[in-house]
């Protein structure tokens, strides 16, 4: 909408905008959100939590994960 065209308008309305985005993201699977953002040219990416990191094969292949006893 026109009310969010400029940066200062988006900053002032950030709570509303963040709520709208959270609702949209929360209603879709991660892969769908990433695909739609990519198709629209919106930079985005999956932010991994610690469980995701331990399950990701690249971290294991690079030797980034160490077992401490």
PDB file of N, CA, C, O and CB in Angstrom:
ATOM      1  N   UNK A   1       0.818  -1.212   0.000  1.00  0.00           N
ATOM      2  CA  UNK A   1       0.000   0.000   0.000  1.00  0.00           C
ATOM      3  C   UNK A   1       0.850   1.258   0.000  1.00  0.00           C
ATOM      4  O   UNK A   1       2.025   1.234   0.366  1.00  0.00           O
ATOM      5  CB  UNK A   1      -0.924   0.008   1.200  1.00  0.00           C
ATOM      6  N   UNK A   2       0.247   2.338  -0.409  1.00  0.00           N
ATOM      7  CA  UNK A   2       0.951   3.617  -0.476  1.00  0.00           C
ATOM      8  C   UNK A   2       1.502   4.054   0.874  1.00  0.00           C
ATOM      9  O   UNK A   2       2.498   4.775   0.934  1.00  0.00           O
ATOM     10  CB  UNK A   2       0.030   4.683  -1.012  1.00  0.00           C
ATOM     11  N   UNK A   3       0.866   3.624   1.952  1.00  0.00           N
ATOM     12  CA  UNK A   3       1.286   4.083   3.275  1.00  0.00           C
ATOM     13  C   UNK A   3       2.644   3.548   3.687  1.00  0.00           C
ATOM     14  O   UNK A   3       3.213   4.015   4.674  1.00  0.00           O
ATOM     15  CB  UNK A   3       0.267   3.685   4.298  1.00  0.00           C
ATOM     16  N   UNK A   4       3.184   2.569   2.945  1.00  0.00           N
ATOM     17  CA  UNK A   4       4.480   1.979   3.299  1.00  0.00           C
ATOM     18  C   UNK A   4       5.512   2.107   2.180  1.00  0.00           C
ATOM     19  O   UNK A   4       6.439   1.301   2.103  1.00  0.00           O
ATOM     20  CB  UNK A   4       4.300   0.516   3.653  1.00  0.00           C
ATOM     21  N   UNK A   5       5.363   3.103   1.319  1.00  0.00           N
ATOM     22  CA  UNK A   5       6.292   3.253   0.202  1.00  0.00           C
ATOM     23  C   UNK A   5       7.670   3.722   0.643  1.00  0.00           C
ATOM     24  O   UNK A   5       8.677   3.284   0.086  1.00  0.00           O
ATOM     25  CB  UNK A   5       5.730   4.220  -0.804  1.00  0.00           C
ATOM     26  N   UNK A   6       7.732   4.588   1.614  1.00  0.00           N
ATOM     27  CA  UNK A   6       9.013   5.159   2.029  1.00  0.00           C
ATOM     28  C   UNK A   6       9.528   4.472   3.291  1.00  0.00           C
ATOM     29  O   UNK A   6       8.755   3.946   4.092  1.00  0.00           O
ATOM     30  CB  UNK A   6       8.877   6.672   2.265  1.00  0.00           C
ATOM     31  N   UNK A   7      10.830   4.492   3.445  1.00  0.00           N
ATOM     32  CA  UNK A   7      11.477   3.833   4.574  1.00  0.00           C
ATOM     33  C   UNK A   7      10.960   4.287   5.924  1.00  0.00           C
ATOM     34  O   UNK A   7      10.728   3.462   6.808  1.00  0.00           O
ATOM     35  CB  UNK A   7      12.941   4.064   4.512  1.00  0.00           C
ATOM     36  N   UNK A   8      10.778   5.585   6.093  1.00  0.00           N
ATOM     37  CA  UNK A   8      10.300   6.072   7.389  1.00  0.00           C
ATOM     38  C   UNK A   8       8.864   5.618   7.667  1.00  0.00           C
ATOM     39  O   UNK A   8       8.480   5.430   8.821  1.00  0.00           O
ATOM     40  CB  UNK A   8      10.383   7.600   7.442  1.00  0.00           C
ATOM     41  N   UNK A   9       8.075   5.445   6.602  1.00  0.00           N
ATOM     42  CA  UNK A   9       6.717   4.922   6.778  1.00  0.00           C
ATOM     43  C   UNK A   9       6.757   3.453   7.217  1.00  0.00           C
ATOM     44  O   UNK A   9       5.994   3.031   8.086  1.00  0.00           O
ATOM     45  CB  UNK A   9       5.907   5.067   5.465  1.00  0.00           C
ATOM     46  N   UNK A  10       7.652   2.693   6.605  1.00  0.00           N
ATOM     47  CA  UNK A  10       7.782   1.284   6.995  1.00  0.00           C
ATOM     48  C   UNK A  10       8.300   1.162   8.425  1.00  0.00           C
ATOM     49  O   UNK A  10       7.873   0.284   9.174  1.00  0.00           O
ATOM     50  CB  UNK A  10       8.721   0.540   6.027  1.00  0.00           C
ATOM     51  N   UNK A  11       9.217   2.044   8.797  1.00  0.00           N
ATOM     52  CA  UNK A  11       9.735   2.028  10.167  1.00  0.00           C
ATOM     53  C   UNK A  11       8.621   2.346  11.166  1.00  0.00           C
ATOM     54  O   UNK A  11       8.497   1.680  12.194  1.00  0.00           O
ATOM     55  CB  UNK A  11      10.895   3.036  10.320  1.00  0.00           C
ATOM     56  N   UNK A  12       7.828   3.347  10.868  1.00  0.00           N
ATOM     57  CA  UNK A  12       6.735   3.722  11.768  1.00  0.00           C
ATOM     58  C   UNK A  12       5.682   2.613  11.864  1.00  0.00           C
ATOM     59  O   UNK A  12       5.061   2.438  12.912  1.00  0.00           O
ATOM     60  CB  UNK A  12       6.081   5.024  11.292  1.00  0.00           C
ATOM     61  N   UNK A  13       5.482   1.877  10.787  1.00  0.00           N
ATOM     62  CA  UNK A  13       4.478   0.817  10.770  1.00  0.00           C
ATOM     63  C   UNK A  13       5.047  -0.572  10.947  1.00  0.00           C
ATOM     64  O   UNK A  13       4.401  -1.559  10.594  1.00  0.00           O
ATOM     65  CB  UNK A  13       3.725   0.867   9.501  1.00  0.00           C
ATOM     66  N   UNK A  14       6.253  -0.661  11.494  1.00  0.00           N
ATOM     67  CA  UNK A  14       6.949  -1.947  11.562  1.00  0.00           C
ATOM     68  C   UNK A  14       6.194  -3.014  12.341  1.00  0.00           C
ATOM     69  O   UNK A  14       6.270  -4.191  11.990  1.00  0.00           O
ATOM     70  CB  UNK A  14       8.294  -1.755  12.176  1.00  0.00           C
ATOM     71  N   UNK A  15       5.469  -2.636  13.389  1.00  0.00           N
ATOM     72  CA  UNK A  15       4.734  -3.648  14.149  1.00  0.00           C
ATOM     73  C   UNK A  15       3.633  -4.275  13.300  1.00  0.00           C
ATOM     74  O   UNK A  15       3.435  -5.489  13.337  1.00  0.00           O
ATOM     75  CB  UNK A  15       4.133  -3.032  15.421  1.00  0.00           C
ATOM     76  N   UNK A  16       2.928  -3.464  12.547  1.00  0.00           N
ATOM     77  CA  UNK A  16       1.875  -3.978  11.662  1.00  0.00           C
ATOM     78  C   UNK A  16       2.495  -4.828  10.560  1.00  0.00           C
ATOM     79  O   UNK A  16       2.027  -5.932  10.279  1.00  0.00           O
ATOM     80  CB  UNK A  16       1.051  -2.815  11.047  1.00  0.00           C
ATOM     81  N   UNK A  17       3.550  -4.309   9.938  1.00  0.00           N
ATOM     82  CA  UNK A  17       4.210  -5.034   8.846  1.00  0.00           C
ATOM     83  C   UNK A  17       4.780  -6.354   9.345  1.00  0.00           C
ATOM     84  O   UNK A  17       4.589  -7.389   8.706  1.00  0.00           O
ATOM     85  CB  UNK A  17       5.328  -4.177   8.224  1.00  0.00           C
ATOM     86  N   UNK A  18       5.474  -6.333  10.471  1.00  0.00           N
ATOM     87  CA  UNK A  18       6.040  -7.574  11.018  1.00  0.00           C
ATOM     88  C   UNK A  18       4.952  -8.587  11.339  1.00  0.00           C
ATOM     89  O   UNK A  18       5.145  -9.786  11.137  1.00  0.00           O
ATOM     90  CB  UNK A  18       6.859  -7.279  12.276  1.00  0.00           C
ATOM     91  N   UNK A  19       3.814  -8.121  11.836  1.00  0.00           N
ATOM     92  CA  UNK A  19       2.696  -9.017  12.116  1.00  0.00           C
ATOM     93  C   UNK A  19       2.141  -9.654  10.857  1.00  0.00           C
ATOM     94  O   UNK A  19       1.843 -10.848  10.838  1.00  0.00           O
ATOM     95  CB  UNK A  19       1.601  -8.271  12.829  1.00  0.00           C
ATOM     96  N   UNK A  20       2.002  -8.855   9.802  1.00  0.00           N
ATOM     97  CA  UNK A  20       1.508  -9.381   8.526  1.00  0.00           C
ATOM     98  C   UNK A  20       2.464 -10.425   7.959  1.00  0.00           C
ATOM     99  O   UNK A  20       2.041 -11.479   7.485  1.00  0.00           O
ATOM    100  CB  UNK A  20       1.312  -8.240   7.514  1.00  0.00           C
ATOM    101  N   UNK A  21       3.745 -10.121   8.013  1.00  0.00           N
ATOM    102  CA  UNK A  21       4.743 -11.058   7.495  1.00  0.00           C
ATOM    103  C   UNK A  21       4.773 -12.327   8.336  1.00  0.00           C
ATOM    104  O   UNK A  21       4.852 -13.427   7.789  1.00  0.00           O
ATOM    105  CB  UNK A  21       6.137 -10.406   7.467  1.00  0.00           C
ATOM    106  N   UNK A  22       4.711 -12.193   9.647  1.00  0.00           N
ATOM    107  CA  UNK A  22       4.715 -13.369  10.526  1.00  0.00           C
ATOM    108  C   UNK A  22       3.513 -14.259  10.246  1.00  0.00           C
ATOM    109  O   UNK A  22       3.641 -15.483  10.219  1.00  0.00           O
ATOM    110  CB  UNK A  22       4.718 -12.941  12.003  1.00  0.00           C
ATOM    111  N   UNK A  23       2.347 -13.656  10.039  1.00  0.00           N
ATOM    112  CA  UNK A  23       1.149 -14.440   9.720  1.00  0.00           C
ATOM    113  C   UNK A  23       1.319 -15.176   8.399  1.00  0.00           C
ATOM    114  O   UNK A  23       0.955 -16.347   8.291  1.00  0.00           O
ATOM    115  CB  UNK A  23      -0.089 -13.534   9.661  1.00  0.00           C
ATOM    116  N   UNK A  24       1.869 -14.500   7.393  1.00  0.00           N
ATOM    117  CA  UNK A  24       2.055 -15.105   6.071  1.00  0.00           C
ATOM    118  C   UNK A  24       3.068 -16.248   6.140  1.00  0.00           C
ATOM    119  O   UNK A  24       2.817 -17.339   5.630  1.00  0.00           O
ATOM    120  CB  UNK A  24       2.518 -14.042   5.049  1.00  0.00           C
ATOM    121  N   UNK A  25       4.206 -15.993   6.771  1.00  0.00           N
ATOM    122  CA  UNK A  25       5.252 -17.012   6.888  1.00  0.00           C
ATOM    123  C   UNK A  25       4.761 -18.200   7.713  1.00  0.00           C
ATOM    124  O   UNK A  25       5.044 -19.350   7.380  1.00  0.00           O
ATOM    125  CB  UNK A  25       6.521 -16.412   7.524  1.00  0.00           C
ATOM    126  N   UNK A  26       4.030 -17.922   8.780  1.00  0.00           N
ATOM    127  CA  UNK A  26       3.549 -18.981   9.651  1.00  0.00           C
ATOM    128  C   UNK A  26       2.512 -19.886   9.015  1.00  0.00           C
ATOM    129  O   UNK A  26       2.276 -20.996   9.493  1.00  0.00           O
ATOM    130  CB  UNK A  26       2.985 -18.389  10.878  1.00  0.00           C
ATOM    131  N   UNK A  27       1.889 -19.422   7.941  1.00  0.00           N
ATOM    132  CA  UNK A  27       0.836 -20.198   7.285  1.00  0.00           C
ATOM    133  C   UNK A  27       1.366 -21.091   6.168  1.00  0.00           C
ATOM    134  O   UNK A  27       0.604 -21.857   5.579  1.00  0.00           O
ATOM    135  CB  UNK A  27      -0.212 -19.269   6.729  1.00  0.00           C
ATOM    136  N   UNK A  28       2.648 -21.003   5.872  1.00  0.00           N
ATOM    137  CA  UNK A  28       3.223 -21.748   4.746  1.00  0.00           C
ATOM    138  C   UNK A  28       4.418 -22.582   5.194  1.00  0.00           C
ATOM    139  O   UNK A  28       5.093 -22.238   6.165  1.00  0.00           O
ATOM    140  CB  UNK A  28       3.644 -20.787   3.624  1.00  0.00           C
ATOM    141  N   UNK A  29       4.679 -23.679   4.485  1.00  0.00           N
ATOM    142  CA  UNK A  29       5.914 -24.429   4.751  1.00  0.00           C
ATOM    143  C   UNK A  29       7.133 -23.577   4.367  1.00  0.00           C
ATOM    144  O   UNK A  29       7.048 -22.731   3.477  1.00  0.00           O
ATOM    145  CB  UNK A  29       5.921 -25.780   3.964  1.00  0.00           C
ATOM    146  N   UNK A  30       8.246 -23.804   5.033  1.00  0.00           N
ATOM    147  CA  UNK A  30       9.462 -23.028   4.778  1.00  0.00           C
ATOM    148  C   UNK A  30       9.851 -23.031   3.308  1.00  0.00           C
ATOM    149  O   UNK A  30      10.174 -21.979   2.755  1.00  0.00           O
ATOM    150  CB  UNK A  30      10.606 -23.570   5.606  1.00  0.00           C
ATOM    151  N   UNK A  31       9.828 -24.192   2.665  1.00  0.00           N
ATOM    152  CA  UNK A  31      10.224 -24.271   1.256  1.00  0.00           C
ATOM    153  C   UNK A  31       9.355 -23.386   0.370  1.00  0.00           C
ATOM    154  O   UNK A  31       9.846 -22.796  -0.592  1.00  0.00           O
ATOM    155  CB  UNK A  31      10.150 -25.713   0.771  1.00  0.00           C
ATOM    156  N   UNK A  32       8.072 -23.291   0.690  1.00  0.00           N
ATOM    157  CA  UNK A  32       7.160 -22.450  -0.087  1.00  0.00           C
ATOM    158  C   UNK A  32       7.473 -20.972   0.116  1.00  0.00           C
ATOM    159  O   UNK A  32       7.471 -20.202  -0.844  1.00  0.00           O
ATOM    160  CB  UNK A  32       5.703 -22.737   0.301  1.00  0.00           C
ATOM    161  N   UNK A  33       7.741 -20.572   1.343  1.00  0.00           N
ATOM    162  CA  UNK A  33       8.110 -19.183   1.621  1.00  0.00           C
ATOM    163  C   UNK A  33       9.378 -18.815   0.854  1.00  0.00           C
ATOM    164  O   UNK A  33       9.434 -17.771   0.205  1.00  0.00           O
ATOM    165  CB  UNK A  33       8.314 -18.963   3.142  1.00  0.00           C
ATOM    166  N   UNK A  34      10.392 -19.671   0.930  1.00  0.00           N
ATOM    167  CA  UNK A  34      11.654 -19.398   0.234  1.00  0.00           C
ATOM    168  C   UNK A  34      11.452 -19.330  -1.270  1.00  0.00           C
ATOM    169  O   UNK A  34      12.024 -18.462  -1.928  1.00  0.00           O
ATOM    170  CB  UNK A  34      12.693 -20.468   0.571  1.00  0.00           C
ATOM    171  N   UNK A  35      10.649 -20.229  -1.826  1.00  0.00           N
ATOM    172  CA  UNK A  35      10.399 -20.239  -3.271  1.00  0.00           C
ATOM    173  C   UNK A  35       9.669 -18.975  -3.710  1.00  0.00           C
ATOM    174  O   UNK A  35      10.021 -18.376  -4.726  1.00  0.00           O
ATOM    175  CB  UNK A  35       9.584 -21.479  -3.666  1.00  0.00           C
ATOM    176  N   UNK A  36       8.670 -18.571  -2.959  1.00  0.00           N
ATOM    177  CA  UNK A  36       7.910 -17.364  -3.325  1.00  0.00           C
ATOM    178  C   UNK A  36       8.770 -16.111  -3.218  1.00  0.00           C
ATOM    179  O   UNK A  36       8.714 -15.239  -4.086  1.00  0.00           O
ATOM    180  CB  UNK A  36       6.672 -17.220  -2.429  1.00  0.00           C
ATOM    181  N   UNK A  37       9.559 -16.020  -2.165  1.00  0.00           N
ATOM    182  CA  UNK A  37      10.449 -14.866  -2.025  1.00  0.00           C
ATOM    183  C   UNK A  37      11.468 -14.834  -3.155  1.00  0.00           C
ATOM    184  O   UNK A  37      11.728 -13.777  -3.730  1.00  0.00           O
ATOM    185  CB  UNK A  37      11.166 -14.897  -0.664  1.00  0.00           C
ATOM    186  N   UNK A  38      12.043 -15.981  -3.472  1.00  0.00           N
ATOM    187  CA  UNK A  38      13.016 -16.067  -4.556  1.00  0.00           C
ATOM    188  C   UNK A  38      12.389 -15.645  -5.878  1.00  0.00           C
ATOM    189  O   UNK A  38      13.000 -14.896  -6.640  1.00  0.00           O
ATOM    190  CB  UNK A  38      13.575 -17.490  -4.664  1.00  0.00           C
ATOM    191  N   UNK A  39      11.178 -16.119  -6.158  1.00  0.00           N
ATOM    192  CA  UNK A  39      10.492 -15.775  -7.407  1.00  0.00           C
ATOM    193  C   UNK A  39      10.206 -14.279  -7.507  1.00  0.00           C
ATOM    194  O   UNK A  39      10.167 -13.723  -8.605  1.00  0.00           O
ATOM    195  CB  UNK A  39       9.189 -16.556  -7.522  1.00  0.00           C
ATOM    196  N   UNK A  40      10.009 -13.632  -6.365  1.00  0.00           N
ATOM    197  CA  UNK A  40       9.718 -12.200  -6.344  1.00  0.00           C
ATOM    198  C   UNK A  40      10.980 -11.348  -6.228  1.00  0.00           C
ATOM    199  O   UNK A  40      10.898 -10.120  -6.193  1.00  0.00           O
ATOM    200  CB  UNK A  40       8.784 -11.882  -5.198  1.00  0.00           C
ATOM    201  N   UNK A  41      12.153 -11.997  -6.169  1.00  0.00           N
ATOM    202  CA  UNK A  41      13.401 -11.254  -6.049  1.00  0.00           C
ATOM    203  C   UNK A  41      13.651 -10.703  -4.653  1.00  0.00           C
ATOM    204  O   UNK A  41      14.407  -9.747  -4.485  1.00  0.00           O
ATOM    205  CB  UNK A  41      13.409 -10.132  -7.027  1.00  0.00           C
ATOM    206  N   UNK A  42      13.017 -11.308  -3.652  1.00  0.00           N
ATOM    207  CA  UNK A  42      13.184 -10.866  -2.265  1.00  0.00           C
ATOM    208  C   UNK A  42      14.288 -11.698  -1.618  1.00  0.00           C
ATOM    209  O   UNK A  42      14.167 -12.922  -1.550  1.00  0.00           O
ATOM    210  CB  UNK A  42      11.842 -10.993  -1.462  1.00  0.00           C
ATOM    211  N   UNK A  43      15.355 -11.067  -1.144  1.00  0.00           N
ATOM    212  CA  UNK A  43      16.417 -11.830  -0.488  1.00  0.00           C
ATOM    213  C   UNK A  43      15.881 -12.513   0.771  1.00  0.00           C
ATOM    214  O   UNK A  43      15.199 -11.893   1.587  1.00  0.00           O
ATOM    215  CB  UNK A  43      17.608 -10.910  -0.135  1.00  0.00           C
ATOM    216  N   UNK A  44      16.195 -13.771   0.911  1.00  0.00           N
ATOM    217  CA  UNK A  44      15.741 -14.507   2.086  1.00  0.00           C
ATOM    218  C   UNK A  44      16.586 -15.760   2.245  1.00  0.00           C
ATOM    219  O   UNK A  44      17.323 -16.146   1.338  1.00  0.00           O
ATOM    220  CB  UNK A  44      14.235 -14.869   1.974  1.00  0.00           C
ATOM    221  N   UNK A  45      16.472 -16.375   3.380  1.00  0.00           N
ATOM    222  CA  UNK A  45      17.186 -17.617   3.623  1.00  0.00           C
ATOM    223  C   UNK A  45      16.725 -18.239   4.914  1.00  0.00           C
ATOM    224  O   UNK A  45      16.113 -17.584   5.758  1.00  0.00           O
ATOM    225  CB  UNK A  45      18.687 -17.382   3.656  1.00  0.00           C
ATOM    226  N   UNK A  46      17.023 -19.494   5.057  1.00  0.00           N
ATOM    227  CA  UNK A  46      16.656 -20.254   6.248  1.00  0.00           C
ATOM    228  C   UNK A  46      17.674 -19.964   7.340  1.00  0.00           C
ATOM    229  O   UNK A  46      18.875 -20.136   7.132  1.00  0.00           O
ATOM    230  CB  UNK A  46      16.581 -21.783   5.944  1.00  0.00           C
ATOM    231  N   UNK A  47      17.214 -19.537   8.477  1.00  0.00           N
ATOM    232  CA  UNK A  47      18.093 -19.340   9.627  1.00  0.00           C
ATOM    233  C   UNK A  47      18.032 -20.611  10.451  1.00  0.00           C
ATOM    234  O   UNK A  47      16.987 -20.961  11.000  1.00  0.00           O
ATOM    235  CB  UNK A  47      17.678 -18.077  10.478  1.00  0.00           C
ATOM    236  N   UNK A  48      19.156 -21.295  10.530  1.00  0.00           N
ATOM    237  CA  UNK A  48      19.192 -22.587  11.208  1.00  0.00           C
ATOM    238  C   UNK A  48      19.291 -22.425  12.715  1.00  0.00           C
ATOM    239  O   UNK A  48      19.974 -21.536  13.222  1.00  0.00           O
ATOM    240  CB  UNK A  48      20.357 -23.416  10.702  1.00  0.00           C
ATOM    241  N   UNK A  49      18.587 -23.314  13.420  1.00  0.00           N
ATOM    242  CA  UNK A  49      18.802 -23.398  14.857  1.00  0.00           C
ATOM    243  C   UNK A  49      19.846 -24.496  15.089  1.00  0.00           C
ATOM    244  O   UNK A  49      20.315 -25.114  14.133  1.00  0.00           O
ATOM    245  CB  UNK A  49      17.451 -23.699  15.633  1.00  0.00           C
ATOM    246  N   UNK A  50      20.205 -24.735  16.322  1.00  0.00           N
ATOM    247  CA  UNK A  50      21.292 -25.671  16.613  1.00  0.00           C
ATOM    248  C   UNK A  50      20.957 -27.083  16.140  1.00  0.00           C
ATOM    249  O   UNK A  50      21.843 -27.805  15.684  1.00  0.00           O
ATOM    250  CB  UNK A  50      21.593 -25.683  18.111  1.00  0.00           C
ATOM    251  N   UNK A  51      19.692 -27.486  16.241  1.00  0.00           N
ATOM    252  CA  UNK A  51      19.293 -28.821  15.774  1.00  0.00           C
ATOM    253  C   UNK A  51      19.470 -28.940  14.264  1.00  0.00           C
ATOM    254  O   UNK A  51      19.925 -29.972  13.770  1.00  0.00           O
ATOM    255  CB  UNK A  51      17.828 -29.116  16.160  1.00  0.00           C
ATOM    256  N   UNK A  52      19.110 -27.881  13.523  1.00  0.00           N
ATOM    257  CA  UNK A  52      19.288 -27.884  12.068  1.00  0.00           C
ATOM    258  C   UNK A  52      20.758 -28.033  11.699  1.00  0.00           C
ATOM    259  O   UNK A  52      21.102 -28.773  10.778  1.00  0.00           O
ATOM    260  CB  UNK A  52      18.721 -26.596  11.453  1.00  0.00           C
ATOM    261  N   UNK A  53      21.612 -27.337  12.414  1.00  0.00           N
ATOM    262  CA  UNK A  53      23.045 -27.387  12.132  1.00  0.00           C
ATOM    263  C   UNK A  53      23.584 -28.798  12.328  1.00  0.00           C
ATOM    264  O   UNK A  53      24.349 -29.295  11.501  1.00  0.00           O
ATOM    265  CB  UNK A  53      23.806 -26.399  13.028  1.00  0.00           C
ATOM    266  N   UNK A  54      23.190 -29.438  13.410  1.00  0.00           N
ATOM    267  CA  UNK A  54      23.681 -30.792  13.669  1.00  0.00           C
ATOM    268  C   UNK A  54      23.144 -31.811  12.673  1.00  0.00           C
ATOM    269  O   UNK A  54      23.756 -32.861  12.482  1.00  0.00           O
ATOM    270  CB  UNK A  54      23.310 -31.214  15.070  1.00  0.00           C
ATOM    271  N   UNK A  55      22.016 -31.522  12.037  1.00  0.00           N
ATOM    272  CA  UNK A  55      21.443 -32.439  11.054  1.00  0.00           C
ATOM    273  C   UNK A  55      21.917 -32.152   9.632  1.00  0.00           C
ATOM    274  O   UNK A  55      21.702 -32.972   8.740  1.00  0.00           O
ATOM    275  CB  UNK A  55      19.937 -32.368  11.108  1.00  0.00           C
ATOM    276  N   UNK A  56      22.553 -31.012   9.402  1.00  0.00           N
ATOM    277  CA  UNK A  56      22.939 -30.612   8.044  1.00  0.00           C
ATOM    278  C   UNK A  56      24.222 -31.332   7.625  1.00  0.00           C
ATOM    279  O   UNK A  56      25.227 -31.256   8.332  1.00  0.00           O
ATOM    280  CB  UNK A  56      23.132 -29.074   7.960  1.00  0.00           C
ATOM    281  N   UNK A  57      24.202 -32.030   6.486  1.00  0.00           N
ATOM    282  CA  UNK A  57      25.366 -32.818   6.074  1.00  0.00           C
ATOM    283  C   UNK A  57      26.623 -31.990   5.793  1.00  0.00           C
ATOM    284  O   UNK A  57      27.734 -32.491   5.962  1.00  0.00           O
ATOM    285  CB  UNK A  57      25.020 -33.603   4.854  1.00  0.00           C
ATOM    286  N   UNK A  58      26.468 -30.747   5.372  1.00  0.00           N
ATOM    287  CA  UNK A  58      27.655 -29.949   5.054  1.00  0.00           C
ATOM    288  C   UNK A  58      28.480 -29.643   6.300  1.00  0.00           C
ATOM    289  O   UNK A  58      29.710 -29.639   6.242  1.00  0.00           O
ATOM    290  CB  UNK A  58      27.246 -28.646   4.373  1.00  0.00           C
ATOM    291  N   UNK A  59      27.823 -29.389   7.415  1.00  0.00           N
ATOM    292  CA  UNK A  59      28.576 -29.120   8.638  1.00  0.00           C
ATOM    293  C   UNK A  59      29.384 -30.340   9.053  1.00  0.00           C
ATOM    294  O   UNK A  59      30.536 -30.216   9.471  1.00  0.00           O
ATOM    295  CB  UNK A  59      27.632 -28.703   9.770  1.00  0.00           C
ATOM    296  N   UNK A  60      28.781 -31.516   8.938  1.00  0.00           N
ATOM    297  CA  UNK A  60      29.494 -32.754   9.281  1.00  0.00           C
ATOM    298  C   UNK A  60      30.647 -32.989   8.313  1.00  0.00           C
ATOM    299  O   UNK A  60      31.740 -33.369   8.735  1.00  0.00           O
ATOM    300  CB  UNK A  60      28.531 -33.963   9.264  1.00  0.00           C
ATOM    301  N   UNK A  61      30.416 -32.768   7.015  1.00  0.00           N
ATOM    302  CA  UNK A  61      31.447 -33.001   6.001  1.00  0.00           C
ATOM    303  C   UNK A  61      32.636 -32.058   6.174  1.00  0.00           C
ATOM    304  O   UNK A  61      33.770 -32.430   5.873  1.00  0.00           O
ATOM    305  CB  UNK A  61      30.855 -32.837   4.602  1.00  0.00           C
ATOM    306  N   UNK A  62      32.390 -30.861   6.647  1.00  0.00           N
ATOM    307  CA  UNK A  62      33.465 -29.888   6.838  1.00  0.00           C
ATOM    308  C   UNK A  62      34.185 -30.071   8.164  1.00  0.00           C
ATOM    309  O   UNK A  62      35.179 -29.394   8.428  1.00  0.00           O
ATOM    310  CB  UNK A  62      32.913 -28.486   6.753  1.00  0.00           C
ATOM    311  N   UNK A  63      33.698 -30.972   8.995  1.00  0.00           N
ATOM    312  CA  UNK A  63      34.334 -31.190  10.288  1.00  0.00           C
ATOM    313  C   UNK A  63      34.051 -30.099  11.298  1.00  0.00           C
ATOM    314  O   UNK A  63      34.796 -29.933  12.263  1.00  0.00           O
ATOM    315  CB  UNK A  63      35.799 -31.317  10.109  1.00  0.00           C
ATOM    316  N   UNK A  64      32.964 -29.343  11.079  1.00  0.00           N
ATOM    317  CA  UNK A  64      32.623 -28.253  11.989  1.00  0.00           C
ATOM    318  C   UNK A  64      32.062 -28.724  13.323  1.00  0.00           C
ATOM    319  O   UNK A  64      32.069 -27.974  14.300  1.00  0.00           O
ATOM    320  CB  UNK A  64      31.635 -27.349  11.334  1.00  0.00           C
ATOM    321  N   UNK A  65      31.584 -29.948  13.369  1.00  0.00           N
ATOM    322  CA  UNK A  65      30.937 -30.445  14.581  1.00  0.00           C
ATOM    323  C   UNK A  65      31.892 -31.338  15.349  1.00  0.00           C
ATOM    324  O   UNK A  65      32.481 -32.265  14.793  1.00  0.00           O
ATOM    325  CB  UNK A  65      29.644 -31.209  14.240  1.00  0.00           C
ATOM    326  N   UNK A  66      32.036 -31.054  16.608  1.00  0.00           N
ATOM    327  CA  UNK A  66      32.937 -31.822  17.455  1.00  0.00           C
ATOM    328  C   UNK A  66      32.161 -32.364  18.647  1.00  0.00           C
ATOM    329  O   UNK A  66      31.310 -31.676  19.210  1.00  0.00           O
ATOM    330  CB  UNK A  66      34.134 -30.956  17.924  1.00  0.00           C
ATOM    331  N   UNK A  67      32.456 -33.589  19.023  1.00  0.00           N
ATOM    332  CA  UNK A  67      31.863 -34.183  20.212  1.00  0.00           C
ATOM    333  C   UNK A  67      32.782 -33.915  21.393  1.00  0.00           C
ATOM    334  O   UNK A  67      33.980 -34.193  21.338  1.00  0.00           O
ATOM    335  CB  UNK A  67      31.624 -35.710  20.023  1.00  0.00           C
ATOM    336  N   UNK A  68      32.212 -33.377  22.452  1.00  0.00           N
ATOM    337  CA  UNK A  68      32.980 -33.073  23.658  1.00  0.00           C
ATOM    338  C   UNK A  68      32.453 -33.960  24.775  1.00  0.00           C
ATOM    339  O   UNK A  68      31.249 -34.040  25.014  1.00  0.00           O
ATOM    340  CB  UNK A  68      32.878 -31.551  24.042  1.00  0.00           C
ATOM    341  N   UNK A  69      33.392 -34.633  25.461  1.00  0.00           N
ATOM    342  CA  UNK A  69      32.982 -35.516  26.557  1.00  0.00           C
ATOM    343  C   UNK A  69      33.466 -34.993  27.879  1.00  0.00           C
ATOM    344  O   UNK A  69      33.214 -35.607  28.916  1.00  0.00           O
ATOM    345  CB  UNK A  69      33.502 -36.926  26.342  1.00  0.00           C
TER     346      UNK A  69
END
